């Protein structure tokens, strides 16, 4: 999964070099994408007072942000496959910053939904997904660790943005805070600038050459050479446009199981963090101490994500990474259920420690499991479709929780419901995964062709150069006839490669033990 080298074939992931700069950019983008919707909850009390609304109305701001982050996944996939990662991220950074700046001048809650919710959420989505794709290009053997380190950006930024938001609220009000937060989001443009296209040639560790810099990579079609101006090239470009979003991943049983489990998980995963600050304030905790609770989750999360990523990269653990992911979800759900009655500040801190540990494990493993499930070639489309499905859950979970709080004036039922949903997703994923692994699909059991057959085919090809000469001569006289055959051959070759490389849920033990797919 790398940009084409001199031969037009994907080059190996460097697992270092400029990849560390890409990892740093992904760290920052992940931090803004996941921490921002939670950190904005610090301003909810002031918004409720100024606009005269309830919990459910203000909770829609965070929900719309997360819904845009997830729901625009297919759009982000199409844009990345068409224009490349770096241009999409630069535009996304400008959109995210503009949304928060415009939100500081709003006079109604609907305007806040459109600016801070829709515009900022869309900008973060156009940064988040391309950064993950680039991280997968630059890391293979060290990918679990790289995913864990990049995912640590969420708790680091959460532990910083939440107290910062409280300070800005006290000194400048929510309008000044939104304005300054919009300035911070311009750093996403800097992160997009470091996403250099990866070349598979001799200079792989140093990044791409001038040609790759001018024309960004197309992750789904890296191995094809487009004949510009020819009929064959036009036909290949038409096929490429048709495959900007690959819906064939839904035929993968492991992908369907993963998608259903993530939908149930997201229904309750974000509810405790969004409701935590207001819950603590209503329990009599001072505003500053209540905002610090999110920082406690962040501090624990900082340690949990890289540690879990390193654990998932071990040779004995990586083939079973899906079960580790299910265990993390199980722990998160039990934490919600056991902490539903926490009212004292000490009990709330204990809940934040346990929640941060399990939440960090979930965050570190979720995309590693998806990469292992669908393979590198189909990951750009798979992540976009998964995020779209999760967007529906995001629009249901937090607003419904806020409505229940307004109606019942009881936070305990919110934690019970959130914990039950997370537990259900863990049980479903672990059970379905066990069934899938016990009954693997046919292609995984099909042995490779005998070596002698391959040698015979190569010998026949080398001994008879006439087909190549005939194709060259025909191209000069009848390009319309030969170009479709060449394109068809390339398409069949690519489809065969995808079928051979399609792993089961969590990756097969044979391939994952080698550190790849």
Number of C-alpha atoms within 10 A of each C-alpha: 26 28 29 26 21 12 12 15 18 22 22 20 24 22 19 17 13 18 26 15 16 25 27 18 28 32 26 24 34 27 22 27 27 22 23 24 25 25 28 23 25 25 20 22 17 14 20 15 10 13 13 10 14 17 21 18 20 23 24 23 26 27 28 27 32 31 28 26 31 29 26 21 30 23 19 29 28 19 19 26 25 18 14 21 30 26 19 24 30 22 17 28 27 21 25 33 29 21 26 27 24 20 26 21 15 16 11 12 20 12 15 22 23 19 27 29 27 23 26 34 32 30 29 31 31 31 32 27 30 28 27 25 20 26 26 26 25 30 24 21 16 19 24 28 25 30 28 31 25 28 34 28 27 26 31 24 25 27 25 17 24 28 21 17 23 24 14 20 18 12 11 14 16 24 20 17 23 26 21 18 22 25 15 14 28 18 19 28 24 16 24 26 16 17 27 22 27 32 29 24 21 12 12 22 18 16 22 23 15 8 9 17 15 10 11 22 25 22 28 24 18 18 20 21 14 14 14 10 8 13 16 22 19 16 17 23 18 11 13 18 13 10 16 22 23 19 12 11 19 15 9 16 18 25 21 15 19 23 22 16 23 22 22 22 26 24 26 28 24 20 25 21 21 23 21 20 27 20 20 21 16 13 14 13 17 13 15 15 15 26 26 19 25 28 24 22 26 30 22 22 32 25 19 25 31 23 18 26 28 20 18 27 23 16 14 13 17 28 23 19 25 27 20 20 25 26 20 23 28 22 21 26 29 19 24 26 19 13 20 20 15 17 15 12 17 10 13 20 18 17 20 26 20 20 26 28 24 25 27 30 30 25 26 30 26 19 18 25 25 23 24 26 27 29 23 24 20 21 25 30 25 28 24 23 25 22 25 22 20 27 25 17 22 30 21 17 21 30 22 18 26 24 16 17 20 15 10 11 11 12 20 17 17 23 24 20 20 28 29 20 21 29 24 16 25 25 16 18 24 20 14 17 23 14 11 16 15 9 10 16 14 7 13 14 8 9 7 7 8 8 8 9 10 10 11 11 11 11 11 10 13 10 9 10 10 11 10 11 11 10 17 14 13 15 14 10 10 12 16 14 14 18 22 17 13 15 19 14 12 16 16 12 11 16 12 11 12 16 11 14 17 22 25 24 30 27 27 21 18 11 15 23 17 12 18 16 21
